[in-house]
Amino acid sequence: MVGSVLRLDQVLIPEDAPIRFGTDGWRGIIGAEFTFNRLLRAAKAAAAVLYQTYGDGRTPRIIVGYDRRFLAEHCAAVVAELLVSQGYEVWLSSCAAPTPAFSWAVKAEQAIGGLVITASHNPGLYAGLKVKGAFGGSVSTPVTQAIEAQLAQGEPPPVGEAKTDYQVFDPWPSYCAALRTHVDPSPIRAAIAGGKLHVCTDVMHGVAAGGLERLLAWPIEEFRRERDPLFGGGAPEPIGRYLAATQEQLRQQGSATPTVCLVFDGDADRLAVIDGEGVLYTAQEMIPILIDHLAQHSPYRGAVIKSISCSDLVARVAAHHGLAVIETPIGFKYIGDRLLAGEAVLLGGEESGGIGYGHHLPERDALLSALYLLQALVTSGLSVGEYYQQLQVTTNFYSAYDRVDLTLTSVAQRQKLEALLGEHPFTQILDSPVSHWDTIDGYKFHLADGGWLLIRFSGTEPLLRLYCQGKTPEQVQRILQWASQWAVAVAG
């Protein structure tokens, strides 16, 4: 069930096979699912739907951007050439940049949408296409369904006469200026200069390289700054399995100054943190800190939106500040939909590191989250660990969390697992009775002792994801091991 070698059925994919959009865009293995021909078909259909959805009375302007993956800049260039031949006004990025920078460009330049060549946190074998709406965030499921329908119908007509060329632009200056309107970098810079805080980053070979340095106007040490389309043989995802070397490096470096290493995923829309002792803090720890900080030290108020895989501490901290909590399926597009609904929202977050803000864009933004986290540490004088522990004491809620991903080697395995979960859901997990379960996204089993186990299938990769919250790290690992063994036995 677990493996990393490509299989024949993964690469023998007809050029006319359906293109399906997952939780945030379309992704596929380069040279098999993701080819230039299929990309151009998807881009042409996506542009047509963007025009139909947001183009009423507007210039058919489309932002085209890309990350640092294999051939990404070439994919973006051919997409730009195709779209200008169809009558669109195209702004093509002059460099790789964060996905949220392109979302900002869409909104700031009043475009009808954006197409970003990126596979986000997926391994280097993958490339992908994210579609952004005129509002500056990922398009909703009805829009991606319309794109799939357009693909099935055939090529759409041009929207006007062919343009002579596309416009090249640098997305960084406008994006950085927008982030600085929310967070004044001066106190952070002063804390670093005064030796009160040591800040570094692990950009995981992705587009966040140089980003924090630009924002703070201060030199920042960066790990894995160079471009590597293979991401060191791993994936640009800010989770433990890909961060062991960085954690060890921070431990060996040592520092008398409190250290925070900000870790960004491949397209800089997800964030994690490592301290000077090499301890990893995920969004499960960061989101409660950000809620507490913003509720106390910002002019913004509103509900907190959380995906179902987020820690229950998120709800506890929100309640402490009198904030409503809204729960969604996994995938930031669901949070984005709520951010667009018109109600006041303080922030929305998911356990995988994506966090967005109601006063910015309906889009997760790791660099803005990094600035807010640094601001919280400087304002409080606490380390990440101290701040998190303080929130546990304040709310009288203590828990542990972890996640395991299992690779599925066939569609049949997924079908067997889904069928068994649907027909015979768990009533007990190890020695803990199941009090109830829900199916907002996958199967989430709530335990009588307050913990939970979530079992769901990835929307972008052939993976079964197991999420668990329990009272202790030991309990979490026991439950995840039990669930893994169950999945392997059932899948065969």
KAMO-V265053 format. One line per field, one symbol per residue. psi: psi as a letter, one per 30 degrees, with the letter a starting at -180 (. if undefined). A space follows every 50 residues. Layout:
psi->???
//
This chain:
psi->fklfkklefffikkfgkkjkkbfiakllkkfdejleeeeeeeeeeeeeee eeeggjglkikkkkllaglkgeeeeeeeeeeeeefggkjkjkkflklkef eeeeeeeeghlfakkkjkgcgllffklakkkklffhlklleeeeeeeeee effaklllfakklellkkljfeeeeeeeeffekjfeeeeeeeeggfkkkl ljghgaffkfeeeeefhkkkkkkhelkjffhgfbkhkilefggeeeeeee eeelkfkkkkjkkkaeghglklkkafggkkkafeeeeeeeeeeeeeglfk lalkkklfglkffeeeeeeeggklkkkllkkffeeeeefffflkkelkll fgfkklkfgclhkkjeeeeeeeeeeeeeefglleeeeeeeeeeefhkkll klkkkkkkgleeeeeeeeeeeeeilkfkjbgjkjelllhejbjjjklfgf alkkjlkkfflikkkkkkkaeleeeeeeeeeeeeeeeeeef.
//
